[in-house]
Amino acid sequence: MYAYFKGTVAEANADSCVLEVNNIGYNIQIPASTAERLPDIGGEVKLYTYTSVRENAIELIGFISKDDLAMFSQLITVSGIGPKAALSLLSYLDADAIRIAIVTGDVKTLSKAPGLGKKSAERLIVDLKNKYDATTVLAAATGSAGGSVDIVDNSRISPNMAEAIDALTALQFKEAEARRAVLMADTEPDASVDDIINAALKLIR
């Protein structure tokens, strides 16, 4: 219905904002990742939007980037994943991190999003995995789109890698940032958690 709104931020909350466009205030639901990137009150911003139509409500859902909107639109095609769950996931992970989790079959990371759960995470992977090229997704995540990525070695995150990601997020690094660094780290397949963390820290510090 609406492709985007460009206007002035009149109000901003953790999960919504009011965008003033031509003297009309539009209440737009947003993920936390978009809320963090909004300008201060009075600043101008462009939000790409999805119009959610239900029996008892019509809601606008907005995103800073087209990529986040595209990911949201794909997520809600999965049975049992509605706008609320999709927004929750996009508040916890960015679109790149969600794609990585899907192609690597990382149920644990996806199910950490509030309100999602293990079964929904598994359904996401089953329904969406074939929509992405694993080589392209992992290469883009590691910043090496022009190079080759060995899917045999990277298609699944080992327990030690998962533990390293958890440790890095506990150190206040963003989940997506920690995830990319661990995937990029030059470590042996049987590397210890400490070795993976140390190698990853060299890439994100």
C-alpha positions in Angstrom: 0.0 0.0 0.0 2.7 2.5 1.1 6.3 2.0 -0.1 7.9 4.4 2.4 7.3 7.5 4.5 9.8 10.4 4.6 9.2 12.9 7.4 10.2 14.2 10.8 10.4 12.1 13.9 7.8 13.5 16.3 8.0 10.7 18.9 10.2 7.7 19.4 9.9 4.6 21.5 11.6 1.3 21.7 9.0 -0.4 19.4 7.3 2.5 17.7 7.6 6.0 16.4 5.4 8.8 15.2 6.5 10.2 11.9 5.1 13.6 10.8 4.6 13.8 7.1 2.8 16.9 5.7 1.3 17.8 9.1 0.0 14.2 9.6 1.4 12.0 12.3 1.8 8.3 11.4 2.2 5.8 14.2 4.6 3.2 12.9 5.7 0.0 14.6 9.4 -0.6 14.4 12.0 -3.2 15.5 14.5 -2.2 18.2 17.2 -2.2 15.5 15.4 0.6 13.7 14.7 2.5 16.9 18.4 2.6 17.6 19.1 4.2 14.3 16.4 6.9 14.3 17.6 10.5 14.4 16.7 12.7 17.4 13.2 14.2 17.7 12.8 16.7 14.9 15.2 14.9 12.7 14.2 13.7 9.2 14.1 10.0 8.3 12.9 7.7 5.6 11.2 4.5 6.7 10.3 1.6 4.3 6.9 0.3 5.3 4.7 -2.8 5.3 1.0 -2.4 5.9 -0.4 -5.1 8.2 -4.1 -5.6 7.7 -6.0 -7.7 10.3 -9.7 -8.0 11.1 -9.6 -5.5 13.9 -6.6 -3.3 13.0 -4.5 -1.8 10.2 -0.9 -1.2 11.3 2.2 0.4 9.6 5.5 -1.4 10.2 8.6 0.5 9.3 12.3 -0.2 8.7 15.4 1.9 8.1 16.6 -0.4 5.3 15.0 -2.1 2.4 16.9 -5.2 3.4 15.2 -5.4 6.8 11.8 -4.9 5.1 12.6 -7.7 2.6 13.6 -10.0 5.4 10.4 -9.1 7.4 8.3 -9.9 4.3 10.0 -13.3 4.0 9.7 -14.2 7.7 5.9 -13.7 7.8 5.4 -16.1 4.9 6.4 -18.9 7.3 3.5 -20.6 8.9 3.1 -19.5 12.5 5.4 -16.5 12.2 3.3 -13.3 12.3 4.4 -9.6 12.3 5.0 -9.6 16.1 7.4 -12.6 16.0 9.1 -11.2 12.8 9.6 -7.9 14.5 11.0 -9.6 17.6 13.5 -11.5 15.5 14.6 -8.4 13.6 15.0 -6.6 17.0 17.4 -9.3 18.1 19.3 -10.0 14.9 19.9 -8.0 11.7 18.9 -9.4 8.3 22.4 -10.6 7.6 22.6 -12.5 10.9 19.2 -14.1 10.3 20.3 -15.3 6.8 23.5 -16.8 8.3 21.5 -18.5 11.0 19.1 -20.0 8.5 21.8 -21.3 6.0 23.9 -22.7 8.9 20.9 -24.3 10.6 21.5 -22.4 13.8 18.3 -23.1 15.7 19.8 -21.9 19.0 20.5 -18.4 17.8 17.1 -17.9 16.1 15.2 -19.3 19.1 16.8 -16.7 21.4 14.5 -14.0 20.1 11.7 -13.4 22.6 8.5 -15.2 21.6 10.0 -17.3 18.9 10.9 -20.6 20.4 12.7 -23.7 19.1 9.9 -25.1 16.9 9.3 -21.8 15.2 13.1 -21.4 14.6 13.2 -24.9 13.1 10.3 -24.1 10.8 12.0 -20.9 9.6 15.1 -22.9 8.7 13.1 -25.6 6.8 11.0 -23.1 4.9 13.6 -20.5 4.0 16.9 -22.3 3.8 16.5 -23.1 0.1 15.7 -19.4 -0.7 19.3 -18.4 0.0 22.6 -19.4 -1.6 24.8 -20.4 1.3 28.1 -19.4 -0.5 26.8 -15.9 -1.2 25.4 -15.4 2.3 28.5 -16.5 4.1 30.8 -14.7 1.7 28.9 -11.4 2.2 29.0 -11.9 6.0 32.7 -12.3 6.0 33.3 -9.4 3.6 34.7 -11.7 0.9 31.9 -11.8 -1.7 34.6 -12.0 -4.4 36.3 -15.0 -2.8 35.4 -18.6 -2.1 33.8 -19.9 1.0 34.1 -23.5 1.9 30.5 -24.5 2.8 31.7 -27.9 4.1 33.7 -26.2 6.8 31.3 -23.3 7.5 27.8 -24.7 6.9 27.4 -25.4 10.7 28.6 -23.6 13.7 30.4 -25.9 16.1 29.6 -26.0 19.8 32.9 -24.1 20.5 32.0 -21.4 18.0 28.5 -21.0 19.5 30.1 -20.7 22.9 32.5 -18.1 21.6 29.7 -16.1 20.1 27.8 -16.2 23.5 31.0 -15.1 25.3 31.5 -12.1 22.9 27.9 -11.0 23.2 28.3 -11.2 27.0 31.2 -8.7 26.5 28.6 -6.3 24.9 29.5 -7.0 21.3 26.4 -7.2 19.1 25.3 -10.7 18.1 25.7 -10.0 14.4 29.2 -8.6 14.9 30.3 -11.4 17.1 28.9 -14.0 14.6 30.7 -12.5 11.6 34.0 -12.3 13.5 33.8 -15.9 14.6 33.0 -17.0 11.0 35.9 -14.9 9.7 38.4 -16.0 12.4 41.3 -18.0 11.1 41.1 -21.0 13.5 41.5 -24.7 13.2 38.3 -26.8 13.1 39.1 -28.2 16.6 40.1 -24.8 18.0 39.2 -24.2 21.7 36.7 -21.6 22.7 39.5 -19.3 24.0 41.4 -19.5 20.7 38.2 -18.7 18.7 37.5 -15.7 21.0 41.0 -14.4 20.7 41.0 -14.7 17.0 37.6 -13.0 16.7 38.6 -10.2 19.0 41.4 -9.2 16.6 38.8 -8.7 13.9 36.4 -6.5 15.8 38.6 -4.4 18.0 
